[in-house]
Amino acid sequence: MTKTELRLQLVQRQRRFEWQLARDEQTRAAAKYVRGKTHDLLNLVQIVKLANHELARRCGTAAEELIADMVRAADDATRELKELMELARPEELLVRGAPVGPAVDAAIATLRPILDLDVHLATPPDTATRLTTEELEHLLIGLALELLADQRVELTVRERMIERYPWIEIVRGTPANSALDAFERRAIEAIAHRAGGEVASSERRDGGEELVVALPVVGTV
């Protein structure tokens, strides 16, 4: 199989993962919307409960049966809305993911047959972020495949302190006037953001760009 065929096969694999990633992000957005609306509805139910107390005070036994029905309905609504909010709650951001080292090795093994690749791992291989092995591997492959031209790809994985906390930085140099795949960049940003990370770029002296994906390190449980 030629390099072009291997690259096309890898791009198709990336796209399948990225479409799944997009669906996951839509689900997260929907859950966030549900949480917000559920909170608003709970506030309205609380108003109904307060109104029931006032009605009981003013009406005495005349509206006792009606008030009892309203109290039961408000209690049922509160219980069901809290269950809905629990289902839509966000995932814990500090869950420890996979070690960085194996993910780097897997990405290298995948990319070496089709790219001139230079990867430097400057952090303990067992250091972990929130990302899974699959997410880390796709992130690294995406950084390489974002460069559309057939050129040398240099990646450095290093650890640094940011505001007294350890972070992993994955750095890729981008030669000047390089054509980039916008779809890959969006996927890179989506993967980084789900781990509480960020993506930033800066110009280099040679006219190129340095792209940095920063991911917070998650310690052992």
JOMO-V485653 format. One line per field, one symbol per residue. ss: DSSP state (H for helix, E for strand, - for the rest). psi: psi as a letter, one per 20 degrees, with the letter a starting at -180 (. if undefined). A space follows every 50 residues. Layout:
ss=???
psi=???
This chain:
ss=--HHHHHHHHHHHHHHHHHHHHHHHHHHHHHHHHHHHHHHHHHHHHHHHH HHHHHHHHHHHHHHHHHHHHHHHHHHHHHHHHHHHHH-----------EH HHHHHHHHHHH-----EEEEEE-----E----HHHHHHHHHHHHH-E--- --EEEEEEEEEE--EEEEEEEEEE-----E-HHHHHHHHHHHHH---EEE EEE-----EEEEEEEE-----
psi=prhgggggghghgghgghhhgggghhgggghggggghggghhgghhgggh hgghghhhicihkggghgghggggggggghhhgghghjqqqpijppbqqh ghhggggghhhhiiqopopoolqphjpqaiqrggggghggghhgihohqn rppppporprpoljqpqppopppoqqkqpqohggghgggggghijjarpq qqqrhjiaqoppoppppprq.
